[in-house]
Amino acid sequence: MLAALVLAPLWDATLTHDRQKALDSINAKDLKSYVSYLADDKLEGRGTPSKGLDMAADFIAEEFKKSKLEPLGDDGYFQTTTYTSRNGSVTGKVRNVVGLLKGSDPALADQVVMVTAHYDHLGKKASGEGDLIYNGANDDGSGTAGVVALAHALGRAKPKRSVLFVTFWGEERGLLGSTYYGQHPVVLLAKTVADINLEQIGRTDDLEGPRVNAVSITGYDFSETVTALAAAGKVLGTEVQRHPQYSDPFFMRSDNAAMAAAGVPAHTICVAFEYPDYHGVADTPDKLDYDNMTKVVKLSGLGILTIADAPQVPHWNKENAKTERYRKVRGEG
């Protein structure tokens, strides 16, 4: 499997002037500001559905507007649908937030690289004493903040392919928003060349030990997308790693899995798979390492630009039997 990745096409992650300008605009102060809003108590944990979830969606849409992204939803930046719980007791309108940075090359602009994260979390406890709110700063306020920062930054680099920014509702209820998107894509899936999903990129206090200046990629051996990210990591000095235990199992545990099921080479970038306060009320903004998070978002940005500007597109790894289902959907055999 590793041999197949070594033989994959080369990916040019050179830091051109425009790419450097884009990455330089990403900073810890802005990331902290985005996370602090998304994980504030007034959003009450961003449960699906909830007023707090709506507030988060409105915030993201406003940031997309500031970035001058093209709205691709059925309601401006919003791709809307209705959520109903399994027992029918809870129902409400829910929204993916979708914006497009149009590519600069007319021959490639109809193809897109997706950048995604889920903006929902667990809401709040129904009763009890003390802190009742699951703020979800790292899960996944951090990834959503990364998407927002990249939306502001990447236009400076004038990528050849278009970049599609999507934040999903309902990941915590079973990848619902991303599954809905996969069934109702705003850009043809055949034209979607890759998905880079950001999940839990702020905490460095991994239960296995500190995780600084390194990221793990889920499904590390699954597609050439990882090769492009590794090339970006090498340029920036941030290590792109395959976790020996969690790389493959966690591939199915975030929104990249829904996009992969639709055939798109899709992976999640993560810093700490398991950390104190995971799915707890103490996952708050003060626990995040924003300097390290800045490095992760810059790595993600350069990886996205590397794919967006390349003459080739990523393919699933035919040497890995675990990719067979995705290759069939993609028509790669």
Legacy VTK file of the C-alpha trace (Angstrom):
# vtk DataFile Version 3.0
C-alpha trace
ASCII
DATASET POLYDATA
POINTS 333 float
0.000 0.000 0.000
2.790 2.406 0.848
4.488 1.543 -2.430
1.375 2.611 -4.290
1.492 6.006 -2.606
5.177 6.401 -3.410
4.418 5.737 -7.088
1.564 8.256 -7.118
1.916 11.467 -9.178
4.077 14.174 -7.700
2.268 17.059 -6.045
3.790 20.523 -6.247
3.379 22.227 -2.863
5.845 25.017 -3.649
5.198 28.177 -1.645
4.623 30.679 -4.439
4.168 34.343 -3.610
0.367 34.086 -3.788
0.260 30.894 -1.715
2.489 32.450 0.919
0.281 35.529 1.012
-2.758 33.342 1.576
-1.156 31.337 4.376
0.219 34.454 6.068
-3.333 35.740 6.499
-4.227 32.784 8.749
-3.561 33.623 12.382
-4.232 32.431 15.913
-6.149 35.561 16.916
-8.825 35.049 14.263
-9.096 31.324 14.920
-9.588 31.957 18.632
-12.260 34.539 17.843
-14.204 32.108 15.636
-14.004 29.258 18.150
-14.949 31.554 21.024
-18.162 32.541 19.277
-19.108 29.042 18.145
-18.464 27.549 21.590
-19.997 30.360 23.611
-22.645 29.389 26.170
-25.252 31.474 24.328
-25.192 28.909 21.495
-26.106 26.221 24.064
-23.960 23.504 22.516
-25.272 23.775 18.921
-27.544 20.748 19.140
-29.483 19.504 16.109
-31.902 21.242 15.743
-31.660 24.296 17.997
-31.525 28.070 18.132
-27.801 27.795 18.850
-27.252 25.721 15.721
-29.077 28.396 13.714
-26.913 31.101 15.272
-23.782 29.202 14.269
-25.048 28.777 10.692
-25.830 32.491 10.452
-22.341 33.328 11.731
-20.659 31.052 9.175
-22.778 32.427 6.329
-21.849 35.974 7.291
-18.158 35.056 7.255
-18.583 33.405 3.833
-20.212 36.624 2.634
-17.275 38.672 3.940
-14.984 36.334 2.006
-17.014 37.054 -1.135
-17.773 33.400 -1.718
-20.535 32.624 -4.176
-23.644 31.322 -2.372
-24.701 27.916 -3.716
-27.581 26.995 -1.435
-31.305 27.017 -2.157
-31.531 29.920 0.325
-28.423 32.014 -0.175
-25.553 30.223 1.557
-27.935 27.693 3.113
-28.784 24.245 1.772
-31.966 23.600 3.719
-33.916 20.521 4.704
-36.009 19.285 7.631
-34.727 17.077 10.422
-37.067 14.702 12.229
-35.876 12.508 15.079
-36.381 8.757 14.837
-39.341 8.774 17.201
-40.797 11.875 15.571
-40.694 13.921 18.772
-38.207 16.498 17.457
-38.398 18.271 14.119
-36.970 21.450 12.659
-35.314 23.125 9.689
-31.589 22.487 9.410
-28.962 23.970 7.120
-25.651 23.077 5.563
-23.697 26.266 4.840
-22.205 26.329 1.335
-19.990 28.840 -0.466
-17.812 28.673 -3.595
-14.480 30.272 -4.406
-14.441 30.221 -8.202
-11.319 28.812 -9.809
-9.057 31.029 -11.901
-8.442 28.568 -14.756
-11.418 28.356 -17.159
-10.399 24.814 -18.123
-10.464 23.598 -14.494
-12.900 25.916 -12.703
-15.828 23.501 -13.088
-13.960 21.067 -10.797
-13.957 21.622 -7.038
-11.905 20.729 -3.998
-14.168 20.541 -0.949
-13.202 21.885 2.476
-15.563 20.706 5.193
-16.295 20.487 8.921
-19.376 19.938 11.066
-20.639 22.900 13.071
-23.119 21.057 15.280
-22.415 19.508 18.674
-24.332 17.798 21.482
-26.430 20.663 22.832
-26.999 20.696 26.570
-28.019 18.351 29.357
-31.748 18.219 30.026
-31.258 18.644 33.774
-28.707 18.614 36.557
-26.485 20.976 38.495
-23.466 22.986 37.431
-22.349 23.306 33.809
-24.956 21.760 31.519
-23.666 22.934 28.121
-21.570 20.828 25.768
-19.659 23.720 24.211
-17.810 21.610 21.626
-14.866 23.970 21.198
-12.577 21.322 19.758
-15.385 19.094 18.467
-15.879 20.674 16.095
-15.696 24.376 16.698
-12.020 24.066 15.793
-12.650 22.487 12.393
-15.416 24.971 11.585
-13.128 27.853 12.523
-10.515 26.363 10.203
-13.003 26.311 7.313
-13.926 29.946 7.967
-10.261 30.989 8.109
-9.533 29.176 4.853
-12.538 30.821 3.213
-11.010 34.197 4.042
-7.499 33.166 2.983
-7.489 31.020 -0.136
-8.820 33.606 -2.579
-5.486 35.386 -2.262
-3.809 32.401 -3.940
-6.118 32.343 -6.980
-6.457 28.523 -7.138
-7.003 27.054 -10.602
-9.820 24.749 -9.541
-12.729 26.045 -7.538
-12.828 25.494 -3.788
-16.149 24.569 -2.186
-16.530 25.395 1.501
-19.222 23.425 3.351
-20.081 23.188 7.029
-22.485 20.400 7.959
-25.261 20.040 10.528
-25.995 16.784 12.304
-22.649 15.003 12.373
-23.150 14.104 16.007
-26.479 12.458 15.115
-24.851 10.199 12.525
-23.260 12.230 9.689
-26.718 13.474 8.700
-25.787 16.789 7.092
-22.947 15.348 5.030
-25.066 12.375 3.991
-27.784 14.772 2.871
-25.209 16.737 0.895
-23.911 13.549 -0.744
-27.460 12.806 -1.891
-28.122 16.415 -2.967
-24.742 17.849 -4.065
-24.615 21.460 -5.210
-21.692 20.559 -7.490
-21.643 17.298 -9.425
-19.843 14.604 -7.453
-17.976 13.623 -10.614
-16.540 17.163 -10.628
-15.615 17.037 -6.935
-11.990 15.933 -6.971
-11.356 15.676 -3.198
-12.697 16.537 0.240
-10.468 17.759 3.083
-12.452 17.508 6.310
-11.254 19.255 9.479
-12.104 17.637 12.814
-10.673 18.219 16.305
-7.686 20.283 15.188
-7.339 22.504 18.269
-6.472 20.273 21.227
-2.900 19.027 21.576
-3.400 17.223 24.906
-3.891 13.799 23.346
-4.423 10.976 25.836
-1.374 9.308 24.263
0.805 12.362 24.918
1.261 15.894 23.551
0.590 16.288 19.827
2.375 19.361 18.518
3.281 20.268 14.928
1.820 17.020 13.580
-1.508 15.825 12.203
-3.067 12.439 11.611
-5.006 11.685 8.436
-7.811 9.143 8.521
-7.626 6.500 5.814
-3.976 7.399 5.347
-3.389 4.685 2.728
-6.714 5.121 0.951
-6.059 7.789 -1.704
-3.552 10.130 -3.313
-5.178 13.039 -1.485
-2.938 12.152 1.449
0.142 12.331 -0.778
-0.708 15.942 -1.611
-1.218 16.773 2.063
2.080 15.119 2.940
3.831 17.228 0.303
2.376 20.353 1.905
3.446 19.166 5.338
6.993 18.636 4.173
7.202 22.188 2.843
5.771 23.708 6.036
7.567 21.438 8.502
4.377 19.938 9.946
4.394 16.159 10.013
1.560 14.274 8.327
1.206 10.927 10.078
-0.626 7.639 9.898
-1.901 6.693 13.327
-1.147 2.972 13.736
-4.424 2.273 15.549
-6.933 4.935 14.562
-6.192 5.786 10.901
-8.666 3.353 9.389
-11.370 3.008 12.099
-11.769 6.777 12.438
-12.166 7.118 8.663
-15.801 6.173 9.215
-16.400 8.496 12.162
-16.514 11.938 10.566
-18.123 13.614 7.581
-15.433 12.518 5.144
-17.056 9.068 5.337
-20.275 10.354 3.751
-18.340 11.997 0.933
-16.253 8.863 0.416
-19.464 6.829 0.199
-20.411 9.150 -2.656
-17.103 8.274 -4.355
-15.115 11.407 -3.522
-11.539 10.842 -2.241
-12.161 12.258 1.223
-10.134 12.303 4.427
-10.215 13.941 7.840
-7.324 15.927 9.267
-7.160 15.536 13.052
-4.664 16.426 15.782
-5.904 14.437 18.787
-8.341 11.576 18.288
-8.897 11.200 22.037
-8.379 13.918 24.635
-9.690 14.884 28.072
-13.231 16.309 27.950
-14.114 14.591 24.650
-17.912 14.890 24.434
-17.830 16.514 27.849
-19.000 19.890 29.113
-15.398 20.990 29.682
-14.472 21.059 25.964
-14.158 24.832 26.085
-12.214 27.412 24.019
-9.526 27.952 26.669
-8.291 24.368 26.202
-7.222 24.846 22.562
-3.655 25.479 21.381
-4.286 28.236 18.827
-0.659 28.571 17.717
-0.555 24.900 16.810
-4.007 25.128 15.292
-2.720 27.880 13.014
-0.048 25.509 11.719
-2.672 22.853 11.050
-4.933 25.236 9.127
-1.980 26.474 7.070
-1.036 22.878 6.253
-4.630 22.223 5.214
-4.638 25.347 3.072
-1.447 24.478 1.246
-2.672 20.932 0.695
-5.938 22.234 -0.756
-4.095 24.636 -3.058
-1.721 21.867 -4.125
-4.662 19.743 -5.266
-6.525 22.702 -6.756
-3.549 23.701 -8.936
-2.332 20.247 -9.969
-2.653 18.916 -13.542
-3.873 15.591 -12.079
-6.601 14.743 -9.581
-6.392 12.339 -6.621
-7.467 8.725 -7.113
-8.332 5.980 -4.672
-5.529 3.512 -3.957
-6.301 0.385 -5.977
-3.808 -1.628 -3.927
-5.865 -1.199 -0.764
-8.839 -3.588 -0.607
-10.625 -1.260 1.813
-11.143 1.251 -0.997
-13.020 -1.125 -3.306
-16.477 0.209 -2.431
-15.366 3.794 -3.030
-13.618 2.951 -6.298
-16.760 1.282 -7.604
-18.879 4.349 -6.873
-16.227 6.576 -8.441
-15.960 4.377 -11.507
-12.270 3.681 -10.896
-12.687 -0.098 -10.953
LINES 1 334
333 0 1 2 3 4 5 6 7 8 9 10 11 12 13 14 15 16 17 18 19 20 21 22 23 24 25 26 27 28 29 30 31 32 33 34 35 36 37 38 39 40 41 42 43 44 45 46 47 48 49 50 51 52 53 54 55 56 57 58 59 60 61 62 63 64 65 66 67 68 69 70 71 72 73 74 75 76 77 78 79 80 81 82 83 84 85 86 87 88 89 90 91 92 93 94 95 96 97 98 99 100 101 102 103 104 105 106 107 108 109 110 111 112 113 114 115 116 117 118 119 120 121 122 123 124 125 126 127 128 129 130 131 132 133 134 135 136 137 138 139 140 141 142 143 144 145 146 147 148 149 150 151 152 153 154 155 156 157 158 159 160 161 162 163 164 165 166 167 168 169 170 171 172 173 174 175 176 177 178 179 180 181 182 183 184 185 186 187 188 189 190 191 192 193 194 195 196 197 198 199 200 201 202 203 204 205 206 207 208 209 210 211 212 213 214 215 216 217 218 219 220 221 222 223 224 225 226 227 228 229 230 231 232 233 234 235 236 237 238 239 240 241 242 243 244 245 246 247 248 249 250 251 252 253 254 255 256 257 258 259 260 261 262 263 264 265 266 267 268 269 270 271 272 273 274 275 276 277 278 279 280 281 282 283 284 285 286 287 288 289 290 291 292 293 294 295 296 297 298 299 300 301 302 303 304 305 306 307 308 309 310 311 312 313 314 315 316 317 318 319 320 321 322 323 324 325 326 327 328 329 330 331 332
